[in-house]
Amino acid sequence: MTVAVIQFGGSNCDRDAVRALESLDIDAERVWHEDGLPADTTGVVVPGGFSYGDYLRAGAMAARSPIMDEVRDAAADGTPVLGVCNGAQIGCESGLTEGAFTTNKSARFQCEHVHLRVERADTPWTEHFEEGDVIEIPIAHGEGRFEITEERYDDLVDNDRVLFRYCDADGNVTDDANPNGSTHNVAGILGERESVAVLMPHPERATLPDVGGTDGENILTGFRA
Amino acid sequence: MTAYTATVTVRLKHGVLDPEAETTKQALERLGFELSELRSADRFEIDLEADDAAEAEERAESMAERLLANPTIHDYEVSAAPAAESA
């Protein structure tokens, strides 16, 4: 019974993720990508960082490493998989989720607290929220602008795959509240199954009260389901 | 088998915002250059052995599909020519 937090060369949020999960009494361990998923894996975190130095495109290399085949199989079997930041980029690059995360509209690295509106409350990641709830979680990325073709975006909406959108403190989804130019303020999306989700903001950085804010806690508890 | 160089050019699809190109354009303008638009692209040159140019292109195309380009945001072009003789 353990959540595998996959460590690639250049991952840097792996320890934070383990610590945040353990603070919630969820057993977690770092797993070096070359070692494959442990047999007792009950969940997978693809953590933030700069895997392979963001060479080619953020997440492109890690998405094509052999462990991601195992992650795709696990995801298809219903194992919860959460991709955060670089893990979200890897999730899209590996086909776990639709779309792509690319260069921020500002062309700058942005590290700040943002508000997110919960678009679906019936997933393992959001079951402690109500639809429309506003939560505050930090972002830290240079390539977080969600891009997708209009046609695919319509499919995402029709299939109810949008999990979080950037919004203001009152829950209004506006251009001003969109930190990186993401298409329709999308901050996080679901994969084919509700148990697979990726998001650019960092729930593990909003879990331990000492570092400010605990809104991320209720996302990570998705691994208890 | 002949030595070929396949060239894969990967560029953002029309309409996809390119903040890096915009920043580069602004830097050129600060230097006093006049320009209307600037687009950037990635170009990969791949040396490989193939029976003919068509095979070299086909292999490079598959590299573009599998890794070099992201179909969500990119278009790509592939060409192949006999490799230049090394000195």
Interface residues (C-beta under 8 A of the other chain):
Chain A: L56 R57 A60 R64 C92 E93 E98 G99 A100 T102 T103 N104 K105 S106 A107 R145 E147 I148 T149 R152 G181
Chain B: V16 L17 D18 P19 E20 E22 T23 R66 L67 L68 N70 T72 I73
